[in-house]
């Protein structure tokens, strides 16, 4: 996938990052040990993804593979992994403090159906085979509110084109945001994409969080600050048979 300013074929190293900082507070010794020891056993190998597909990165091949881009502290990933043990989840995040928090929860709950990718998620998207993902989540991505930063927004026509290629027919794409201007972008870009069908039939379908969509700490803070979130569910339309 290319960034809005990078035409197809450009060097991925020149892409504009869609994420912000990689670290916050300095990791404590125990956190550093967890990062160094546990992360390698749960990391995604792009060569395996390219040659054998995403199911091959799990010790036990899952019945389906879900993808989450930008998991924050991992509350959603951990909840979904615990409630869907037969599903393998590949989760992407670059923020080290959030990665460590997610690792700690995965280790303490002994959940082995999650694999992490801790570099630019677009590298993983480039490596994934067509129609290899059964569900995708992009929840509360950075809205990059300043106009000069809009090119950094993850939700773009390019992203939706890539997800359209990766998702199987009928797969669900879930988007969440508490930023009204970014919600308008999501509605225009995602809900207006020809390959996706917005599943909402009434206001409650996007104003009320579904039961299988756990609340994260970020969402709770947004609500407390008076920013009600929106929850968008879309379905990948069936592909047309070749002529």
Order of alpha helices (4+ residues) and beta strands (2+ residues): alpha-alpha-beta-alpha-beta-alpha-beta-alpha-beta-alpha-beta-alpha-beta-alpha-alpha-beta
